[in-house]
Amino acid sequence: PPPAIRVPAGLKLAVYDPEGPAARWLSRAGVPFTALKSIEVPSGATALLLGPGALKSPSEGPWREALSGFVRGGGKLIVLAQDAAPDFLPIPLVQTGGKTTTIAFVRAADHPVLDGLTDADLRWWADDHTVSPANYRKPVQGNWLPLADAGSTEGLLETPLLEEYDGKGSILLCQFPIATKAGVAPAADRIWQNLLTYAAAPAPFRLCWNTALLAGTNTALRAALDADQLVYEDLTGKLDRLNTRDFGLAVADASAVGGAAVALRAFAQAGGWVLIHNAQPA
C-alpha cells in the first residue's frame, strides 16, 4: 500500500537538496520544511537535511564552521547518500566505492531511526536489490555509533548508516537510497518516517559526557581505561569538583567509594551516572 507518513509534532526541518529527490518526496508526503538555496544554518529549524549529492559542488564560505556550531548547539544534521564522505565531520570518514551493497544488518536495534526494522528489511530492496551504492568505512575511535553493518572481504567493517555525536547534537549519515526508493522499497518509507520522528526529538540518541574517575587503589582500572582510550579526569582528592555541570559519568572503584559515598550519592541524585567497579553486596 502507499505509505502514510505521519508528521511528528514539533518538526522544524530545513532542506538543502539541489538535485531535488528528497524535497520532491517530502512535498508529496505532505511534510512541511523550509527549502534552502545554499548550505547554511537554518533559521528557526532544529534539523537540517542535505539531500542526495548535495555536497558534489559545495559553495565557498564559512558554512562548514556554521554547520559544526549548529550541531554542537543541539541541532541534528541528516546527510543522505553522497558520492564522497563530507569533509566537515568531527570524525573523518572514508567512503568505500566501486561496489554496491544488497544485504545490510541492523546493528543498533534500539536506535529510533531503525524502529520496527529487522535484518530482513535491510536486504534486496526493490526494484534492483540495491540497499546502498557505497558505504562508509567504520572509524576506529571517536564519539560515533554504527546503526547498520555491511560486509566487506575483511568482515563487517563498513556501514551504510551511522551517527556522529558532537556537543549537544549529532550528524546522521545515511547511504541508504531512501530518496530515490521512497514508494518503491517499503523499508525506505519506514526509514523516512523514523528519520522525521527523530528529527523532531529534542535530543540525540546519545550525548557526549565528560567522565570523572575515582580509581582508589586499583591501578589496573586506570590502565584498562587508558588502553580503551577513554578520556577522563582523575578526581582523586578533588571530590569538590564532581558536579553534573562538568561531568555526566563517574567511574569509581569500590576501594574509593568509602570516602566518596556522599559526593557520589549527591552526583547521582542531581542526574549523574555512577559506575561502581568491583562492587560487593555491602
matplotlib code that plots the C-alpha trace (Angstrom):
import matplotlib.pyplot as plt

x = [0.0, 1.2, 3.0, 1.1, 3.6, 2.8, 4.3, 5.6, 4.7, 7.4, 9.2, 11.2, 13.0, 15.2, 16.2, 19.1, 18.5, 19.8, 19.1, 15.6, 14.6, 14.3, 12.4, 10.0, 9.2, 8.7, 6.3, 4.3, 4.2, 2.8, 5.8, 6.4, 10.0, 12.0, 13.8, 17.3, 19.0, 22.5, 24.1, 23.5, 22.4, 18.6, 16.8, 14.3, 14.9, 16.2, 17.1, 18.8, 18.7, 21.2, 19.7, 21.5, 24.5, 24.1, 27.8, 29.0, 29.8, 29.8, 29.9, 32.6, 32.2, 32.2, 29.2, 31.3, 32.1, 28.5, 27.1, 29.6, 28.3, 24.7, 25.3, 27.3, 24.5, 22.0, 20.9, 20.5, 22.2, 20.9, 23.2, 21.6, 23.6, 26.7, 29.4, 32.2, 32.5, 31.8, 34.9, 33.5, 32.7, 34.1, 35.2, 36.6, 35.2, 36.4, 33.9, 34.3, 33.4, 33.4, 30.7, 27.1, 25.5, 22.5, 22.5, 22.9, 22.3, 20.7, 23.4, 21.8, 18.3, 17.2, 18.0, 14.8, 15.9, 15.7, 12.4, 10.3, 13.1, 14.9, 17.8, 15.2, 14.2, 17.7, 18.3, 17.3, 15.4, 13.0, 13.4, 17.1, 18.1, 20.5, 20.5, 23.5, 25.5, 28.5, 29.3, 31.5, 34.4, 33.9, 36.3, 38.4, 37.7, 35.6, 32.0, 30.1, 27.7, 27.1, 23.4, 23.7, 26.5, 27.6, 30.2, 33.5, 36.2, 37.6, 34.4, 31.6, 33.9, 31.5, 28.3, 25.6, 24.1, 25.9, 25.6, 28.4, 27.9, 29.3, 28.4, 24.6, 23.8, 24.6, 25.2, 23.4, 24.8, 22.5, 23.8, 20.5, 18.9, 15.7, 15.1, 15.0, 13.4, 10.6, 7.4, 9.3, 11.0, 8.8, 11.8, 12.8, 9.5, 9.8, 13.3, 11.8, 9.2, 11.7, 14.1, 11.3, 10.3, 14.0, 14.5, 11.6, 13.1, 14.6, 17.9, 20.1, 20.3, 23.5, 25.2, 28.9, 29.8, 32.9, 34.0, 35.3, 37.5, 37.9, 40.3, 41.3, 44.0, 43.0, 45.8, 44.5, 41.3, 43.2, 45.4, 42.4, 40.6, 43.8, 44.1, 40.5, 41.3, 38.6, 39.1, 38.6, 39.7, 41.1, 39.2, 41.2, 41.5, 39.2, 35.7, 34.5, 34.7, 32.3, 29.1, 26.7, 27.6, 31.1, 30.6, 28.0, 29.6, 31.6, 33.6, 34.5, 36.4, 35.0, 38.2, 37.4, 33.7, 34.1, 35.4, 33.4, 29.9, 28.3, 29.7, 28.7, 25.2, 24.7, 26.1, 23.6, 20.7, 21.5, 21.2, 24.7, 25.5, 27.7, 29.5, 30.9, 33.7, 34.4, 31.3, 30.5, 27.0, 27.9]
y = [0.0, 3.6, 4.9, 7.1, 9.5, 11.0, 14.4, 14.4, 17.2, 19.8, 19.0, 22.1, 20.8, 22.7, 21.0, 21.7, 19.5, 20.9, 17.7, 17.6, 13.9, 14.3, 17.7, 16.3, 13.2, 15.3, 17.6, 14.6, 13.2, 16.5, 17.1, 20.8, 22.0, 25.2, 24.9, 26.4, 27.7, 27.3, 25.3, 27.4, 27.2, 27.1, 29.9, 28.6, 24.9, 22.3, 19.8, 20.2, 17.6, 17.5, 15.7, 13.1, 14.5, 17.9, 18.1, 17.5, 21.1, 22.9, 26.7, 28.8, 30.4, 29.6, 27.2, 24.2, 26.1, 27.2, 23.7, 22.4, 25.1, 24.2, 20.6, 21.4, 23.6, 20.8, 20.6, 17.4, 17.2, 14.5, 13.7, 11.5, 9.5, 11.2, 10.3, 11.2, 11.5, 15.0, 17.0, 18.8, 15.9, 15.8, 12.2, 11.9, 9.1, 7.3, 6.1, 2.7, 2.9, 0.5, -1.8, -1.9, -3.5, -5.7, -7.0, -5.0, -5.8, -4.0, -3.0, -0.5, -2.0, 0.4, 3.5, 5.4, 5.5, 1.7, 1.4, -1.5, -2.7, -6.0, -7.6, -8.9, -5.2, -4.2, -6.5, -6.8, -3.6, -3.2, -2.8, -3.6, -5.3, -2.4, -1.3, 1.0, 2.3, 3.0, 2.6, 4.3, 2.6, 2.4, 4.7, 3.2, 5.7, 8.7, 9.5, 7.7, 4.8, 2.3, 1.9, -0.7, -3.1, -4.1, -6.7, -6.5, -9.0, -8.3, -8.6, -6.3, -3.2, -1.0, 0.9, 2.5, 4.2, 5.8, 8.7, 11.0, 13.0, 16.4, 18.6, 18.6, 17.5, 14.8, 14.1, 11.2, 9.9, 7.6, 5.9, 4.0, 5.4, 6.4, 9.4, 7.5, 4.4, 6.0, 4.5, 1.6, -0.2, -0.4, -0.2, 3.1, 4.6, 3.3, 4.9, 8.2, 8.1, 7.2, 10.0, 12.6, 11.4, 11.5, 15.0, 16.2, 14.7, 17.2, 15.4, 12.9, 9.2, 9.7, 12.7, 13.3, 13.4, 14.1, 11.3, 11.6, 8.8, 7.7, 4.7, 4.4, 1.8, -0.1, 0.7, -1.9, 0.0, 3.2, 1.1, -0.6, 2.7, 4.1, 1.1, 1.7, 5.3, 6.7, 10.4, 11.1, 13.4, 11.9, 13.5, 11.7, 14.3, 16.7, 15.5, 19.1, 19.3, 16.4, 18.0, 17.4, 20.7, 19.4, 15.6, 13.2, 9.9, 9.0, 5.7, 4.7, 1.7, 0.1, 1.0, 4.7, 4.6, 4.7, 8.2, 9.4, 8.0, 11.3, 13.0, 10.1, 10.0, 13.7, 13.4, 10.7, 12.5, 15.5, 13.4, 12.0, 8.4, 6.4, 3.2, 1.3, -1.2, -4.3, -3.6, -6.1, -6.6, -4.4]
z = [0.0, -0.5, 2.6, 5.0, 6.5, 9.9, 10.5, 14.1, 16.4, 16.8, 13.5, 12.3, 9.3, 6.7, 3.5, 1.1, -1.9, -5.2, -7.1, -5.7, -5.0, -1.2, -1.4, -4.0, -1.9, 1.3, -0.6, -2.0, 1.5, 2.9, 5.2, 5.9, 5.5, 4.7, 1.4, 1.4, -1.7, -0.2, 2.6, 5.7, 9.3, 9.1, 10.9, 13.4, 12.4, 14.7, 12.0, 8.6, 5.8, 3.0, 0.0, -2.1, -3.9, -2.2, -1.5, -5.0, -5.7, -2.3, -2.3, -0.8, 2.6, 6.3, 6.1, 7.4, 10.6, 10.8, 10.5, 13.1, 15.5, 14.7, 15.6, 18.8, 19.9, 19.7, 16.1, 14.1, 10.7, 8.4, 5.4, 2.7, 0.2, -1.1, -3.6, -1.2, 2.5, 3.8, 4.7, 7.8, 10.1, 13.7, 13.0, 9.4, 7.3, 4.3, 1.7, 0.1, -3.6, -6.5, -5.3, -4.2, -1.2, -1.4, 2.2, 5.4, 9.1, 12.0, 14.4, 16.9, 17.1, 19.8, 17.8, 16.8, 13.1, 13.0, 14.9, 13.5, 11.2, 11.2, 9.2, 6.7, 5.9, 5.1, 2.1, -1.5, -1.9, -4.9, -7.7, -8.3, -4.9, -4.1, -0.5, -0.6, -3.6, -1.3, 2.4, 4.9, 6.5, 10.2, 12.1, 14.8, 17.5, 18.4, 19.5, 16.8, 16.5, 13.6, 13.2, 10.4, 9.3, 5.9, 4.9, 3.1, 2.2, 5.7, 7.6, 8.8, 8.6, 6.7, 7.5, 5.3, 8.4, 11.3, 13.7, 14.9, 18.1, 18.8, 21.7, 22.2, 18.7, 16.1, 12.4, 10.9, 7.7, 5.6, 2.4, 2.0, -1.2, 0.6, -1.6, -4.8, -3.4, -1.4, -2.5, -4.1, -1.3, 1.9, 4.2, 2.7, 3.6, 7.2, 7.5, 6.2, 8.9, 11.6, 10.4, 10.6, 14.1, 15.2, 13.7, 15.9, 19.1, 21.5, 22.0, 20.1, 20.8, 22.8, 24.4, 24.8, 28.5, 30.4, 32.7, 36.2, 37.6, 41.2, 40.9, 44.5, 44.9, 41.7, 39.3, 36.9, 36.3, 35.3, 32.9, 31.4, 30.7, 29.2, 26.9, 25.8, 25.1, 27.4, 28.0, 31.7, 34.5, 37.7, 40.6, 43.4, 46.1, 44.2, 45.0, 45.4, 41.6, 41.0, 39.6, 36.8, 35.1, 34.3, 34.3, 33.2, 34.4, 37.4, 37.3, 40.8, 42.1, 45.3, 47.0, 46.5, 47.4, 51.2, 51.3, 48.3, 49.0, 50.0, 46.9, 44.6, 46.0, 45.5, 42.0, 41.2, 42.8, 40.6, 37.4, 37.0, 36.3, 38.6, 37.6, 40.6, 39.7, 41.9, 44.0, 46.8, 48.3, 51.3]

ax = plt.figure().add_subplot(projection="3d")
ax.plot(x, y, z, "-o")
ax.set_aspect("equal")
plt.show()
